[in-house]
Amino acid sequence: MLKFVQIISIMKSAVIASIFLALSHFSQASLFDNMMDDIAECKNSTNISDDEMTRIAEKKLPETPEGKCMIFCIMQKFDLVDEEGKMNVAGMKAMSQETPGMTKDDLPKLDAVMDQCDAEVATKYKPVVEDVDKCENACTVSECVVRKSKEAGIKDPTAS
């Protein structure tokens, strides 16, 4: 069973890019509790292993269908992707505006990253025939946002 410290670490990095966007919800205790509930609900609904949760906590992309579906579940709960795992640019931009640790210089860069990824991943989405397809789509979004953010020099506010 995961320890509380591991859960906190997972919350800070669990959806890689999407969690660093979702951190804005930590400003109020009730929202923090809701996020804990959402993560627990996603963990239960995906049957993700503790090893795969640890992998995500280490800011690595998941390798299993369950891990990919964990990414999808959390991203969808925060309105970062739609029901097919496709990027919700407006939702991502709105959340990024509230993310603690983001500098005023980073915000326009992050908006540009969202636009670049929206264009890039539009050609990579899988048709949703099986549930795992929407999970693959969400991971494609996550991978792009992380990669493009690094290229733009945007510091991950979850980094210690």
Backbone hydrogen bonds in HBPLUS format (Angstrom, degrees):
<---DONOR---> <-ACCEPTOR-->    atom                        ^
c    i                          cat <-CA-CA->   ^        H-A-AA   ^      H-
h    n   atom  resd res      DA  || num        DHA   H-A  angle D-A-AA Bond
n    s   type  num  typ     dist DA aas  dist angle  dist       angle   num
A0006-GLN N   A0003-LYS O   2.99 MM   3  5.24 119.1  2.38 102.3 117.2     1
A0007-ILE N   A0003-LYS O   3.00 MM   4  6.40 152.3  2.08 150.7 159.4     2
A0008-ILE N   A0004-PHE O   2.90 MM   4  6.24 158.8  1.95 154.5 159.7     3
A0009-SER N   A0005-VAL O   2.97 MM   4  6.23 160.4  2.01 146.3 151.8     4
A0010-ILE N   A0006-GLN O   2.80 MM   4  6.03 155.1  1.86 148.1 155.5     5
A0011-MET N   A0007-ILE O   2.79 MM   4  6.07 154.1  1.86 149.8 157.3     6
A0012-LYS N   A0008-ILE O   3.02 MM   4  6.32 145.5  2.15 145.5 154.6     7
A0013-SER N   A0009-SER O   3.14 MM   4  6.40 131.3  2.39 139.8 152.4     8
A0013-SER N   A0010-ILE O   3.10 MM   3  5.19 135.0  2.31  97.5 110.0     9
A0014-ALA N   A0010-ILE O   2.43 MM   4  4.69 139.4  1.58 156.3 156.7    10
A0016-ILE N   A0013-SER O   2.65 MM   3  4.78 147.7  1.75 130.5 129.9    11
A0018-SER N   A0015-VAL O   2.81 MM   3  4.95 136.6  2.00 142.8 129.0    12
A0020-PHE N   A0016-ILE O   3.40 MM   4  6.67 160.3  2.44 144.9 149.9    13
A0021-LEU N   A0017-ALA O   3.08 MM   4  6.37 140.9  2.24 144.9 155.9    14
A0022-ALA N   A0018-SER O   2.82 MM   4  6.04 139.2  1.98 137.2 149.9    15
A0023-LEU N   A0019-ILE O   2.94 MM   4  6.06 121.0  2.30 148.4 160.9    16
A0025-HIS N   A0022-ALA O   3.06 MM   3  6.06 171.9  2.07 130.9 132.7    17
A0026-PHE N   A0023-LEU O   2.88 MM   3  5.55 170.9  1.89 125.4 128.1    18
A0031-LEU N   A0028-GLN O   3.09 MM   3  5.39 121.6  2.45 103.3 117.5    19
A0032-PHE N   A0028-GLN O   3.02 MM   4  6.37 150.9  2.10 150.8 160.0    20
A0033-ASP N   A0029-ALA O   2.92 MM   4  6.25 159.1  1.96 153.8 158.7    21
A0034-ASN N   A0030-SER O   2.92 MM   4  6.19 153.1  2.00 141.7 149.4    22
A0035-MET N   A0031-LEU O   2.87 MM   4  6.13 150.4  1.96 144.8 152.6    23
A0036-MET N   A0032-PHE O   2.94 MM   4  6.29 155.4  2.00 150.0 156.7    24
A0037-ASP N   A0033-ASP O   2.92 MM   4  6.22 156.2  1.98 148.6 155.3    25
A0038-ASP N   A0034-ASN O   2.83 MM   4  6.10 155.0  1.89 147.4 154.6    26
A0039-ILE N   A0035-MET O   2.87 MM   4  6.12 160.5  1.91 153.5 157.9    27
A0040-ALA N   A0036-MET O   2.96 MM   4  6.18 162.8  1.99 149.1 154.0    28
A0041-GLU N   A0037-ASP O   2.83 MM   4  6.03 157.8  1.88 149.3 156.0    29
A0042-CYS N   A0038-ASP O   2.85 MM   4  6.07 159.6  1.89 149.2 154.8    30
A0043-LYS N   A0039-ILE O   2.82 MM   4  6.02 158.5  1.86 149.7 156.1    31
A0044-ASN N   A0040-ALA O   2.94 MM   4  6.16 161.8  1.98 149.6 154.0    32
A0045-SER N   A0041-GLU O   2.89 MM   4  6.07 158.7  1.94 148.9 155.3    33
A0046-THR N   A0042-CYS O   2.99 MM   4  6.01 141.9  2.14 146.4 154.4    34
A0047-ASN N   A0043-LYS O   3.09 MM   4  5.94 130.4  2.35 139.6 150.5    35
A0053-MET N   A0049-SER O   2.99 MM   4  6.33 153.6  2.07 147.8 155.7    36
A0054-THR N   A0050-ASP O   2.86 MM   4  6.09 153.8  1.93 147.3 154.4    37
A0055-ARG N   A0051-ASP O   2.97 MM   4  6.25 152.2  2.05 142.2 149.9    38
A0056-ILE N   A0052-GLU O   3.02 MM   4  6.32 156.3  2.08 146.4 151.7    39
A0057-ALA N   A0053-MET O   2.88 MM   4  6.15 155.4  1.94 147.2 154.8    40
A0058-GLU N   A0054-THR O   2.95 MM   4  6.22 135.4  2.15 144.2 156.2    41
A0058-GLU N   A0055-ARG O   3.15 MM   3  5.12 129.9  2.42  92.8 106.1    42
A0060-LYS N   A0055-ARG O   3.17 MM   5  5.64 154.1  2.24 147.1 150.1    43
A0059-LYS N   A0056-ILE O   2.83 MM   3  5.04 150.1  1.92 115.2 117.7    44
A0068-LYS N   A0064-THR O   2.99 MM   4  6.27 161.7  2.02 155.1 160.0    45
A0069-CYS N   A0065-PRO O   2.88 MM   4  6.06 149.0  1.98 144.0 152.9    46
A0070-MET N   A0066-GLU O   2.92 MM   4  6.17 134.5  2.13 138.6 151.0    47
A0071-ILE N   A0067-GLY O   3.14 MM   4  6.50 155.2  2.21 146.3 151.4    48
A0072-PHE N   A0068-LYS O   3.06 MM   4  6.39 162.0  2.09 145.2 149.8    49
A0073-CYS N   A0069-CYS O   2.86 MM   4  5.96 165.6  1.88 144.8 148.9    50
A0074-ILE N   A0070-MET O   3.09 MM   4  6.31 171.7  2.09 156.4 157.0    51
A0075-MET N   A0071-ILE O   2.95 MM   4  6.08 167.4  1.97 155.4 159.6    52
A0076-GLN N   A0072-PHE O   2.81 MM   4  5.94 156.9  1.86 156.1 162.5    53
A0077-LYS N   A0073-CYS O   3.01 MM   4  6.22 154.9  2.07 145.6 152.6    54
A0078-PHE N   A0074-ILE O   3.16 MM   4  6.44 141.9  2.31 147.1 156.2    55
A0080-LEU N   A0075-MET O   2.83 MM   5  5.06 169.2  1.84 158.8 155.2    56
A0079-ASP N   A0076-GLN O   2.97 MM   3  4.86 162.4  2.01 108.5 110.6    57
A0088-ASN N   A0080-LEU O   2.86 MM   8  5.06 160.7  1.89 135.6 129.7    58
A0082-ASP N   A0086-LYS O   2.81 MM   4  5.37 148.0  1.91 143.2 153.0    59
A0085-GLY N   A0082-ASP O   2.94 MM   3  5.21 164.2  1.96 116.4 119.9    60
A0092-MET N   A0088-ASN O   2.95 MM   4  6.23 158.4  1.99 156.1 162.8    61
A0093-LYS N   A0089-VAL O   2.84 MM   4  6.04 166.6  1.85 158.7 162.3    62
A0094-ALA N   A0090-ALA O   2.94 MM   4  6.03 160.5  1.97 146.9 152.7    63
A0095-MET N   A0091-GLY O   3.06 MM   4  6.18 161.0  2.10 144.0 148.9    64
A0096-SER N   A0092-MET O   2.92 MM   4  6.07 154.8  1.98 147.6 155.1    65
A0097-GLN N   A0093-LYS O   3.22 MM   4  6.43 141.1  2.38 143.5 151.6    66
A0098-GLU N   A0095-MET O   3.04 MM   3  5.46 148.6  2.15 109.5 118.4    67
A0099-THR N   A0096-SER O   3.32 MM   3  5.12 164.6  2.35 100.8 105.4    68
A0102-MET N   A0099-THR O   3.34 MM   3  5.98 158.0  2.39 135.9 136.5    69
A0106-ASP N   A0103-THR O   2.97 MM   3  5.09 128.6  2.25  97.9 111.8    70
A0107-LEU N   A0103-THR O   3.24 MM   4  6.58 142.6  2.39 151.0 160.0    71
A0110-LEU N   A0106-ASP O   2.75 MM   4  5.99 154.6  1.81 158.4 166.7    72
A0111-ASP N   A0107-LEU O   2.94 MM   4  6.20 155.9  2.00 151.0 157.3    73
A0112-ALA N   A0108-PRO O   3.02 MM   4  6.25 154.0  2.09 141.3 148.1    74
A0113-VAL N   A0109-LYS O   2.88 MM   4  6.22 150.3  1.97 145.8 154.7    75
A0114-MET N   A0110-LEU O   2.94 MM   4  6.24 158.4  1.99 150.5 155.3    76
A0115-ASP N   A0111-ASP O   3.06 MM   4  6.38 158.3  2.11 147.9 153.4    77
A0116-GLN N   A0112-ALA O   2.84 MM   4  6.08 160.6  1.88 152.6 158.3    78
A0117-CYS N   A0113-VAL O   2.84 MM   4  6.02 165.9  1.86 156.2 159.9    79
A0118-ASP N   A0114-MET O   2.88 MM   4  6.00 153.3  1.95 144.5 152.5    80
A0119-ALA N   A0115-ASP O   3.14 MM   4  6.39 158.0  2.19 146.0 150.5    81
A0120-GLU N   A0116-GLN O   2.86 MM   4  6.09 161.3  1.89 149.8 156.0    82
A0121-VAL N   A0117-CYS O   2.81 MM   4  5.75 174.9  1.82 154.4 156.2    83
A0124-LYS N   A0121-VAL O   2.83 MM   3  4.91 153.5  1.90 107.7 116.8    84
A0133-ASP N   A0130-GLU O   2.99 MM   3  5.61 150.6  2.08 117.9 126.1    85
A0134-LYS N   A0131-ASP O   3.19 MM   3  5.85 134.1  2.42 116.1 124.6    86
A0135-CYS N   A0132-VAL O   3.12 MM   3  4.97 121.5  2.48  91.5 106.7    87
A0136-GLU N   A0132-VAL O   2.92 MM   4  6.25 151.9  2.00 150.6 158.0    88
A0137-ASN N   A0133-ASP O   3.00 MM   4  6.26 156.8  2.05 145.6 151.8    89
A0138-ALA N   A0134-LYS O   3.08 MM   4  6.32 156.4  2.13 140.9 146.2    90
A0139-CYS N   A0135-CYS O   3.07 MM   4  6.33 154.0  2.14 146.3 153.2    91
A0140-THR N   A0136-GLU O   2.95 MM   4  6.22 145.5  2.07 147.1 157.0    92
A0141-VAL N   A0137-ASN O   3.09 MM   4  6.45 151.6  2.17 147.5 154.6    93
A0142-SER N   A0138-ALA O   2.96 MM   4  6.28 164.6  1.98 149.8 153.5    94
A0143-GLU N   A0139-CYS O   2.87 MM   4  5.99 169.8  1.88 150.8 153.5    95
A0144-CYS N   A0140-THR O   3.15 MM   4  6.26 159.7  2.19 143.0 148.2    96
A0145-VAL N   A0141-VAL O   3.00 MM   4  6.27 167.8  2.02 160.0 162.7    97
A0146-VAL N   A0142-SER O   2.99 MM   4  6.18 166.3  2.01 158.6 162.1    98
A0147-ARG N   A0143-GLU O   3.00 MM   4  6.09 169.6  2.01 150.4 153.8    99
A0148-LYS N   A0144-CYS O   2.83 MM   4  5.90 174.2  1.83 159.7 161.8   100
A0149-SER N   A0145-VAL O   2.93 MM   4  5.82 149.0  2.03 138.3 147.2   101
A0150-LYS N   A0146-VAL O   3.05 MM   4  6.26 158.7  2.09 149.3 154.2   102
A0151-GLU N   A0147-ARG O   2.99 MM   4  6.29 161.9  2.03 150.1 155.5   103
A0152-ALA N   A0148-LYS O   2.95 MM   4  6.10 142.7  2.09 140.0 149.6   104
A0154-ILE N   A0149-SER O   2.93 MM   5  5.25 164.4  1.96 159.4 155.1   105
A0153-GLY N   A0150-LYS O   2.98 MM   3  5.04 153.8  2.05 103.5 111.9   106
A0159-ALA N   A0156-ASP O   3.01 MM   3  5.56 165.6  2.03 119.5 124.2   107
